[in-house]
């Protein structure tokens, strides 16, 4: 599993993020507090508290290309 923290502040960030995530066939979850949603679900993402960074769990051992694509959203 590949884990990182992302920040999705604007509506356009969420749209762009979901468009990238949809290209990958492994499961990707976003976890905020005790809530976990499918990162491919725009409605699910908007149900989270987007004012804080969100933990991302990608269920793959080879997530290097994926992490490069979402680099602008990763909290460093």
HUMO-V741246 format. One record per pair of residues at least 24 apart in sequence whose C-alpha atoms are under 8 Angstrom apart, sorted by the first residue. I is the first residue (numbers start at 1). J is the second residue. D is the distance in Angstrom with one decimal. If there is no record, write none. Layout:
((I:J:D) (I:J:D))
This chain:
((1:57:6.7) (1:58:5.8) (1:59:4.7) (1:60:5.0) (1:61:5.4) (2:57:5.8) (2:58:5.0) (2:59:6.4) (2:60:6.2) (2:61:6.3) (2:62:7.9) (2:63:6.3) (3:55:7.2) (3:56:5.6) (3:57:4.7) (3:58:6.3) (4:55:6.0) (4:56:5.3) (4:57:6.9) (4:74:7.1) (4:75:8.0) (5:53:6.3) (5:54:5.5) (5:55:4.4) (5:56:5.6) (5:74:5.8) (5:75:5.6) (6:53:5.5) (6:54:5.3) (6:55:6.3) (6:56:6.6) (6:73:5.2) (6:74:4.3) (6:75:5.3) (7:50:7.4) (7:52:7.0) (7:53:4.7) (7:54:6.2) (7:73:5.4) (7:74:6.4) (7:75:6.3) (8:50:6.1) (8:53:7.4) (8:73:6.6) (9:50:5.9) (9:51:6.5) (13:73:8.0) (14:42:7.1) (14:45:7.6) (15:42:7.3) (17:70:7.0) (17:73:7.9) (18:42:6.8) (20:69:7.2) (20:70:7.4) (24:66:7.9) (26:58:7.2) (26:59:6.1) (26:60:6.5) (27:58:6.1) (27:59:5.4) (27:60:7.8) (28:56:7.1) (28:57:5.7) (28:58:4.3) (28:59:6.1) (29:56:5.8) (29:57:5.1) (29:58:6.4) (30:54:6.4) (30:55:5.7) (30:56:4.7) (30:57:6.4) (31:55:5.1) (31:56:6.4) (31:57:7.7))
